[in-house]
């Protein structure tokens, strides 16, 4: 509900990807303009579609320029900030006094910056004293979070920076299309290939990202779990496991191996539609370099067996010793600009900041 001050710039109102975009008033004073910050380390001045079009919302005729408070007659009428804030505070206090602190709920979002997410969580827990706080990332990352918690004891999205992607030897990207959903992040995959690394894309569709991959695996929708188990089967059968890492750093290997061995290549081809030669090629590309990553997104996660599916991809990393080492491991790409920051800075009911 504000336009940028002429002396300062404001960040994109859509998300908190930290793309380095600033909005400044245009010289005519009637509109806002995008200003790049090329020195910014993550996006290096590149913008996504939301960032490029963000200034349009600042001059929209449907955008509020002052608070509106509903009268007893049911009409929304202009009010001062003092009147509006007093109305909110009185309503919150009245509900809490009548029904208890947990009768008041707070719902955040993945578009908040780390600072705003932290402040919102503190407001809920300290000012309102409610335990009822959550945000939309509860659902979108839930399968990955549960699998990550089960495997590593930590609910985390991406445990390494995007800058690590070009430094690894191979990336398996499962159910994500950053060429269209996160264009500024695509450059890291492009740099991966320029550095001699390989990109394997798992997606039923021939997306713009899949077109840039060294290998595209197109399983039938809903068969991602069988595909992951089939790749792990080949890792075991071809003697590509890191036995020392498994013995020293993991538990439950016997059960994981049994599940994988029940998915031999020909069976996986029948289930997924991915030819056996491509399955073998994927394992070879993933296991050949000294470091490799698996990155998943909503594709394999939002399925009836989403947690098991992500767990199978994590097991592929663990079985080959690709976890807890530089430029290796499993990561979950968030669906919004700051989905990970939101969950790590206090927007989840069961998780305090840090």
N, C-alpha and C positions, 0 to 999 in steps of 0.2 A: 504494500500500500504506500509506496513511495517512489519517487524518481531520483536518480543519482544527483548528488550535489555537484555543482560545477567544479569544485575544487578537488573532488575525490572521485574514485571509481568504485563501482560495486561489482560483485561477482555475479555470474549467471544465476538467475532466479530459479532455474530448473533443477540443477543437481549439484552435487559436491564432488564431482570427479577430480576437482582441482586441476582443470584443464589450463589454467593460466589466463582465462579470458577476463577482460575487464569491460564494463559498459561505461561509456562516457557520453554526456550530452553532445549532440552534433552542433556545429557552429551556429546553425540557425536557431538553436534553442528549442525547436519544436519536436525533435526526435532524438533518439539515442543511437550511438554508433558502437561497433565492436572494435576493441583495441586488443591486439595480440600481445602476449608476453612471451617472446621467443626464448627467454632464458629459463622459463619454467621447466623443471627436470622431467616431468611426466609426459606431457603432451607437446612440449617444445613449440608452443604457439599454434598447433593444429586444433581445429574445432570440429565437434560433431554437429549433426543437423540441428539439435536443440540449441547449441551455443551460437550457431550462425543466425538463427531466427529469434533468439531471445529478446533483442531490443524491441521487437514488434509488440510484446505484451505490455511494455511500459507506457505506450501511447494508446492502448486499446480503449475503445469507448465503454467497454463493459468492465473495465478495471475500477475498483473502488478508489476514491481519492479522500474519503473520510469515513469514519465508523458509522454504521447504521444500527439503530436499536429498535426492536419491535415494541410498539406501544400496546397498551391493554386492548386497544381496538383491533390489534393484529396487523397494523401497518408498520413498515420499516421507514424510520425517519432519521435524518442526520443527527448526530450527537457529537459532543466533544470527546476527546480521548479520556478525560477524567470520568465523564459520565459512562462511557462504554466500559472502561476497566472496572469501575465501581459496580456496574451491573453484573459483570462476569464474576467478580470476587464475591458479591453478595449471593449469587446463585450457587456457587461452589460451596460457600459456607453453610448455606441453608440446607443443601442436600446432605452434606457431611453431618451436620447436627441432627438431622432427622433420621438418617439411615446408616451412619457410620462412614469412616474414611474410605473404605473399599467400595462405597457406592459411587465414587467419582473415579472415572477411568481416563487414561491419557493414551492417545495413539499417535505415534510419530511416523517417520517415513525415511526411506533410503535416500531422499533428496536433501537431507539436512547435513550440514558440515559436522565435523567431529565436535566442534565447540558447541554448536546448537544442540546436538544429540546429548552431550554431557549435561548441558544446562537443563534440558527438558527432563532427563532422568532425575536430576537433583531436585527440580521443582516438584516432580511427582512424589518422590520419597521423603523429602524434607519439608517442603511447604504444604503439600496436600496430605502427606503421610499415608498415601495409598500404595498398595502392592499391585494395583491394576494398571500396569504400563506395558505396552507392546508396540510393535511396528510391523509394516508389511513384509519385512524380511523374514519374519517368523515362518511364513509359508514358503516363499520362493526358494529359500536355501535350506529348508528343513531336512530334506533327505541327505544332502551333503553334510550338513551340520551333525546329524545323528551318526552318519558313517565316520566322520572325522573324529567325533567324540569317542566312538567305539574303538577306533584304531589307535588314536593318539592321546585320548583323554583331554582334548581341547576342541572347543567350537571355534573354528577359524576358517576364513574363506581362502585367501591367498597367503601362504606363509612366506613368500619371497616376493621381492619387488618385480615389476614388469621388466626392469632393466636386465634381469637374469635370463629372460627368454632368449635373447640373441646369443647368449654365452653357453647355452646347453647344446647337446648334440642332436637331440630329437625331441619333438613335442607331439604327443597324441592329443588332439583337440576334439572333444566329444560333445556333440549337440550344441555347438556355438557357431555363430556366424558374425564375427566381429567386423568383417568388411562392410556390413550394413548396420549392425547394432552398436559397434564401438569403433568407428573408423580411425580415430587417432591411435588406438591401441594396435591396429593392424600393422603399423610400421615395425613393431617389435618382431612379428612373425616374418615380415619381409627381410629384416636384418638377420634373423636366424638363418634363412636360406642363403643370404649373401655371404654369411660367415662359414658356409659349408654344412650347416645343420639341415635336418630334414623335418618336414611338416606332414603329419598324417592327420587327415580330417575324417571324423566319423559322423556321418549325417545322411539320412535317407534322401535328402534333396541335393541336387547339384547347385549349391549356393555359390556366390561370388568368392567366398573363402575357400570352398572345396575346389574351385577352378584353379586356385593358386597353390594347392597342396602338391607335394611330391607323390602322395598316395591318398586316394579317396576311397574309403570303405563306406558302402551304402547299404546298411542293414535294413531289413523290413522294420517298420515302426513297432516299437515295443519289444525288440529282441536284443537290446543293448547288453543285458545281463548275460545271455548266452554267448554273445560275441566276446565279452571280457573274459569269461571262463574259458572259451575256446583258445584265446591267445595265451592265457596262463597254462593251459594244457600243453601247448606247443613249447612254451618256455621250459616246462618240466621235461617233456619228451626229448627235447634237443639238448638237454644238459646246460641250459643257460641260467639256472638259478645261482644265487650267491649263497652257498651253503653256510659260510662262516657268518654272514650277516643274519641269516635266518636263525641260526643257533644262538647267537649272542643278543639279538635285538628284537626278536619276535616271539609270540606265543600263538598257539592254535594252528600251526602250519599243517598238521596232519589232516585236520578237517578241511582246510582250504584246498589242499592238494587233492583230497578225495573228490571234492565238488568239481575241481577242474578236470580231473581225469575222467569224469563221467561225460565230458563234453569233447569227444574226439573230433578232429577236423571235418570229416564227412558229415557228421551229425550237425555240427554248427553251420555248415554250408546249407543243409536242408532247412534249418530253422531260420537263419538270417538272410540267406540268399547271397552271402559273400563267398566267392569262390575260394577254395582251399589255397591255390597259389598266392592269392592276395593276403590271406591270413599269415602264411609263412613269410611273405615279404614284409608285412608289418612287424612281425617279431624280429626279423633280421635287422630292420632299420632301427627298431627301438633298443635292441640289445647290443648293437655293434659299437656305439660310442661309449665313452666312460661316464657320461652323464645323460639323463633324459628326464622328461616330465610328462605327466598326464594332467590335463586340464579339462574339467567337466563344467557344463552349464545346465540350463533348464531341460534340455532335450532328454538326457538319461535320468535326471533327478525327479521330474514330475511324472512319475509312472507308479503303478501299483506296487512295484518292488524297487522303488527309487533308492532306498537306503542300501539294500543288498547290492544293487547295481553299482553304486558309487563304491561300496565296500570291495567289490570285485576289482574295480580299477585301482583302488588303493593297494590291494593284494598284489597286483601286477608290479607295482612299484616296490613293494616290500620284498617280494620274492626275488627280484633282480638287484636288491640293494640300493634302490633309487629313492632313498628317503634319509633325511638327516644329514645329507651331504651337499656340498656346494653345487648349485645349478641343477639340482635333481629333486624329484618328489612329486607329490600330488597337490593340486590347487583347485579351488572352486572359483570360477569367474562369477562375480555378483551380477545381478540383473539390473541394478541401478547404479547411479554415479557413486553413491557412498553406502551401499548395502552393508559392506563389511564394517565400515567405521561406525555405523549406527548400532550394530550388535555389540561392538567392542567398547562403546562409550556410554552404555547405560540404557538403551531403549528396550532391552529384553527383560521381562519380568523376573527371569531366573538367573540373570547374569549382571553382576555389578561391573563398572568400568575396570578395564585391565584384566 
